[in-house]
Amino acid sequence: MKKQNGFTLIELLVVISVIALLVAILMPALNKARAQAKGVVCLSNLRQVGLAIKMYADDNDDYVPRNTGHASSIWILLFLPYVGHESDNMRDYREVDIYNCPSFPNSGFGREGISNAEQTVDYVQNSWADNIAGGERANATRLSNFSRPAGKIYLADNENGPWRQIIRNVSDLETKRGRFDVWHPRHLPGGFDNERRVAATRHRAGCNNLFLDGHSNWLASEDNLPRMWVEN
């Protein structure tokens, strides 16, 4: 009788079991590597915004935008010409990749039941009132006023949650922009839900931050404290 070549059912089941085991072992490592890669992209995005800070300050007597008191003064719009987009087309901000963190969730919902996938503002801004005498003007601050710009946060990962506003377009930017200002300890990662604006666990157990000197870095939630936001 001619011998048949091929796998028996038991052999196939063994092979399938080994593959399933390998997948189970490798998946956590692959997911971790994917998350780390997204964190690196986020840091790179913030670094590029840091270059925009420097260029904007050079053109504006060392001033940079500090809060969203007026839609026309928000950093998202003012930095457009410094990140390769037309400054007179306010809708262009939705097309600026470096304004988006790849780890901001596409699933789930923000305030008013709007999908997180529609969020176009993935970072929040330092709008804390500093104890600096003179040299200030509305909605802006002078870089040279700060003694430690490398230790002062300018932007950070935006938190997500059912209490967080979703900004989809210019109309939303005009009416909801104040929800993206950070000016109180309750807005920091240690704050409670419904108050927190800086992401607590966007990247590992913390978030990425852009500092006033233009560098970006990760901070653990417990290290993201008011002293990193306020000039004393």
N, C-alpha and C positions, 0 to 999 in steps of 0.2 A: 504493500500500500504506500502510495506517495505521501510523504510527510508534508503537512501544510505549514507554511511560514506565517508569522504574525503573532500578535499579543493575545494572551488569554484575557478573559474578563477580569480576573483577579489582578493580573499585571496592569491592566489599564486603570483599575481602581487605585492601585498603589501609586502609579504615576500621577494621577489626578490628585491624590491625597498629598503627595510630596509637593506638587505645584501650589496647592492651596495653602500648605504650611509655609512655604517660602513667601508667598504673597502676604500672608498674615504677619510674617516676621518683618518683611521689607516695607510694608505700607506705612507704618508709623515713621520710619526713617525718611521715606520719600515725602510724606506730608510735612515733616519738620523741615526738610531741605527746601520744599516749595514755599513754606512760610518765611524761612530765612531769606530766600531770594526776593520775595515781595518786600521784606523789610529793607533790604539793600536798595531796591528801586525807590522806595519811599524816601530814604535818606538822600539818595541822589537827586530826587525831585526837589527836596528842600534845599539842598546845596545850590541848585540852579536858581531857585528863588532868592537865595542869599546873594548870588551875583547880581540879580536884579536890584536888590536893596542897595548895593554899592553904586551901581550905575545911576539909579534914581537919585541917590543922595548927592552924587557928583553934579547932577544937573539941577539940583534944587537946594543949593546952599546948605547941604549937609542934613536936610530934613527928610524924614521918612514918615509915611502914614502910620498912625497908632491906634485909631479906633474907627468905628463905622457910623459916626454921628450923621454923616451924609453919604448917600449912595455914591456920589461922585468922588468921594475921598477915600473909598475903600481900597485896600492894597490890591485886591483882585483885579480891579479895573486900571488903577494907576500903573501897575507893572506891565500891562499888556505890551506896550511898545518895546519893553526891555526883554521880553521873552518871545519876540518874533511875531507879534500879532498887531493888527491895526488898532490904534488907540481910539479911533472915532467910531468903531463898531462895538458897542458894549456887549453884544451877544457872543463875541469871540471868546469870552472867558470860558464858555462851556467846551471849547475845543482845545484848551490848553492842557495837555497831558500832565505836565508837572504840577498842576494844581490838584491832582487826584492821587490818593493813596491806593495802591492796588489791593490792599488788605481791607479797605472799607467794604462792609458786607453788601452784597447785592440782594440778599434775602432779608426778609423781615420788613417792618414798617416803622416809620417815624411818626411825628405828630400829625394829627388829622388823618391818620391811616394812609399816608403817602408812602409809596415803596421806597426803601433805602436805595434801590437801583437808580432812582432819579436824582440822587444827591449830586450836586456839582461843586460843593464847597467841602472838601475833605480836611481842611485845616481851620483852626481857630486862632485868633490874634490876641496878643497882649495889649490890653487897653487899661492896665492898671495906672492909677494916678501916682506919679513919682514925686518924691520930695526934692524937686529940682527948682531952684530959684531962677526966674527969668528965662528969656530965650525961647519960650514956647509960643506956638500959634495953634489955632483951632485944628483939632484932629491930626496933629503931626507932632513929631518930637525930633530934636537934633541929636545926631549920633555922638557928637563931640561932648555932649552933656554927661555921658555915662562913663564912669571911671572903670567899670568892668564889663564891657560889652560882650566879652567871651563867656561871661557867666550869666547873661541875661537872656531869657527866652523871648523870641519874637513871634514864632508860630509853633503850633503843636497839633498832633493828630486830633481830629474832631471826634468826639464820642458819638455813638449811635444808640438809639433806644426809642421807645414809643413816645417819650417826652421831647425828643430832639426835633427841631425844625428841619425841613427839607427845602433847600433852595434849588429850584429847577430852571429859573429864567430871570430876566431882568426885573420883572414885576415882583417876584419873590425877594430878589436881592434888595429892592427898595423898601419892602414892608417888613422883612424878617431879619434884616442884617444884624440888629442889635443882639440877637441870640448867639452870635459868633464872636462876641467880645468876652475876654476873660479879665475880670477885675475884682474877684472876691475868692477867698480860700475855698468856698463851697463849690466853685467851678472847677477846681483841680481834681486830679484822679482820686483823692481821698474823700471827695464829696459824695453825698448820697444821690441815688437816682432822683430824677426830676430837677436836680441842681447841677450835676456834673456836666462840664462842657469839654474838658480835656480827657481823651480816652484813657481808661484805666488799664486795659489789657489788649490794646490793638496789636502790639508786637511783643510776644512773650508776656511777661508780667509788667508791662509798661508801655511807653509810646515813644515815637521819634519827635525831636524838637529842632527848630532852627533858632540859632542864637544871633544876637545883633551884630556880631563880628563876621557873620556869613557862614560859619561852620554849622554842621548838623550832627546830632548825636542822640543815642537812645538813653532814656532814663527810666529806672524802675519807678513804679508808682509811688513807693514810699519816699523816694528821693526827689520827686517833683513837688517842691514846696514853694511857698510864697517868696522866700529869699531868692529863688531863681527868676522871679518875675518883677520884683520891685527894686528900684534903686533907692537905697537909704541915705 
